Each structure stands twice: as C-alpha cells, then as structure tokens.
C-alpha cells in the first residue's frame, strides 16, 4: 500500500466503515427475523395447548412451519429447524440476542455462544455464562471465540463430562449430503475416540499402499520391467478404502445369529436414457434430418442397484472419454435418486451388476411419463408413480420417491380410486401432515398437485421432468395436431 494516494486511503477507510455498518445492519435484521420465528414457534405451542393434543403440538408446529416454508420457498423442515434455533436464542439467551440486535456481535458469534452453552439447563447458569462470554465475543472472531466459550461453559456445567458423553453418544448418526459434479459427502457424528481411531486406521492403510507402490516402482526400475504406478493421493486412497470397507466388509460386531446383516448390500436408484446405457452419443443425432424414423415412445432405464461388486477405485478414477459426452436439452447422462447427476461410465458399471430394471416409457416430444413396467413385473402402478413423481410431492420437499408412501389424494374409504390420477408419493412427514392438519391437496391433470395451506394460499407442485430423451421436429412448419407433429419427429435410432 506504499503507492496508495491519500484519496485512495481515505476511500478505503470509508469502505471499511460502510461495510462495518452494513454488517451490523444485516446482523440486526437476522436478529429481528429470529424474533419473528420464535414468535411463530410460541404461537404454534399456544394453539396446540388450546386443543390439548396428545402429540405435544408436533403436528401444529409442522403445519405452521409448512405455511411459512411455502411463503419463503424453503422446506418446512428447514423452517422448523430455524424456529427451534431462533427460540433457543431468543428465549434461552436473551442477552446474546439483544447484543446481536444492537450490532455488538455478529450472528456467527451468537451461534458459537449457543452451540457451546446449549447444555446449560438452568436459566441462571445460562445468564452467568452469557455475561462472561459476551465481552470476549465483542472483541474476538468466532473461530477464536469457540475454544474460549467452551472453557467458560465448562465452569457452569452441573453434570460431569462422563454423564454428558453418555447422553451425547445417543445422538450419534450418519448422513449424506449431495455436492456438485456427481459427488456427495458422508458424515459420521460419533464418539471422538472411535472417529479418530477410524481416521488413523484409514491413514495407516493408505500410507502402506503408497509405500508398497513406491517399493514396487523402484524394483521395476531396477529390473527394467513394466510398472503402472498408483497415482492416487493419500486422500483419494483413504476415501476409496472407506467405500471398500463399508460396501464389502462384514459387520462382525453386530451380525445376528443367522449372519443376515452380512448379506445386506447398499442400494441406489439410477435413471439413465437407454441410448446412454448403450454408449451412444446422444447429442449427435437428436432431431437430425438424416436420422431414421422414430418410434412413438422414448425409453429410459431405471435400476435399483446393489453396488458391492463394483471396485471403489474403479468408481473413483476419471475417464477422459466420458467427460466430452453431450447431453440432450441440458439433461445429464444419468440421475441418482432423481436428483444427483452422475457420469455415464459409473451408470454403465452399475448397470452391469444390477439384477432388475424398471423400464420407463416417455413421450418423445414432451418427455412426460407414459408408462412404467418391468420385464418381470410386479406392482406396475407403484413403479409408474415413482417414475413419475421421483420425489415427495409436497412443494420444497426432495426426499426420493422410493423412500415415500404412495397415498390416495381422495381417500379410498370415501370412494377414491387406486389409480395414477389419485395417487402420489409423499414422505411420511408430509403424508401425516396431509391427514392431520388443515393442509389439503387436489390432483389435477398431468400429475399436477394443487396444495391449499391453512391460511388459504395455493401452491402447485409439478412432477419433475424425467431424465429421458425428447426429439425436435425436422421442420418449422406449423402442425394441425399433435399426432402430425409426432409423426414428423425423428429419433437417433
């Protein structure tokens, strides 16, 4: 900055102050939002108390969260989580909430204070803890505040760490989160001793593989033999080892008398256009004038596949010939669980080991699902509905249809038909919400669902477009009917 002019330095100073003011305003508005969310939570509790419901107000809270979520265009699960977090801040740590609203601390500071002090049950202890940690929060960054807040919170703990750990162990879990480029995260929350031990074992095994690879490469150079080195990094090897152990290992410490757990294999559901499955270039001939005449239906394959026979390393390695494959209408080569794009090579590897496929027949122009069957079919209607819906049909919910219930929109007990026009996939949460709250749904043509909220707002949910092939007409001349238009369509096969 030695070359900066006085004017530039003055401008920089103004920018810093302006950013500080803007940040304080943003944090104050976030505090105001938390206040409103906490108020919504109190209202839900009050309404539930008026009815003395046996579920403790759970369905009322879901209903309120769904109403807010649709207005904000976020999942009601997200809203319910935000209400819980806001209530913890506003009701449990009012001085921290006030400090954020006044711009003295940021929302990140408030999150650290609550996270480290959430186990303090007594209100007096929480207030004493907040009074001790707030002065530090006003001068330290959130990451530097966290270890300091933990030390302070420990002074006010009533229960010893052994008792707290015993309770914390009951919260252990594993969850997956989808990421870009056909990747995902698998996260384990568990006892620190076991987690660090697992990481250490994976690291030792990965370094041993690397050492063995270097030794073999050195021997090959000495004798002049051919050797293909393992170019994976330690991180890559650790990830592949974990996948290998989880997908192929036997749960010896948990297996039942008949050894049935060892026979369980991981299941996934993949939707892939049949031309991609065949390894053909989808983008080269779609809608091309010289293509052969089309059939009246496009075909997509869907498999619920077990993965244990696929080498974890083979799924991790890249292949340059797959990265250049085009797509049709922006659709990726294959879709995992109706939501996550995956590469065509992985889809073909899994296709070679699966024992059964659902065939999804789609309209060649609109892409709408026409029918779904299986070569050895049971339950054709269920397969059709899950192919059409792909995920829970409550707006903003993305749970895969294979994990959902198939529910009658008009109850069968009152004459509702068991048909494509009266069935939809709902996750258990929204299935019960539909039956036990003032949320109502009406089935429209084409699989469109019209939801009406307790406050009278209407929300529409359209089936997601299937991962399939559609074709364009070879002529721009207007068509007098859909049939004429379809007859003009040409397929790439």
Buried (B, 14 or more C-beta within 10 A) or exposed (E): EEEEEEEEEEEEEEEEEEEEEEEBEEBBEBBEEBBEBBBBBBEBBEBBEEEEBEEEBBBBBBBBBBBBBBEEEBBBBBBBEBBBBBBBBBEBBBEBBBBBBEBBBBBBBBBBBBBBBEBBEEEEBBBBBBEBBBEBBEEBEBEEBBEBBBEBBEEBBEEEEEEEEEEBEEEEEEEEEBEEEBEEEEEEEBEEEEEEEBEEBBBEBBEEBBEEBEEBBEEBEEEEEEEEEBEBEEEBBBBBBBBBBBBBEEEEEEBEEEEEEBEEEEEBBBBBBBBBBEEBEBEEBBBBEEBEEBEEEBBBBBBBBBBBEBBBBEBBEEEEEBEEBEBBEEBBBBBBBBEBBBBBBBBBBBBEBBEEBBBBBBBBBEBBBBBBBBEEEEEEEBBBBBBBBBBBBBBBBBBBBBBBBBBBBBEEEEEBEEEBBBBBBBBEBBBBBBEBBEBEBEBEEEBEBBBBBEEEEEBEBEBBBBBBBBBBBBEEEEEEEEEEBBEBBBBBB
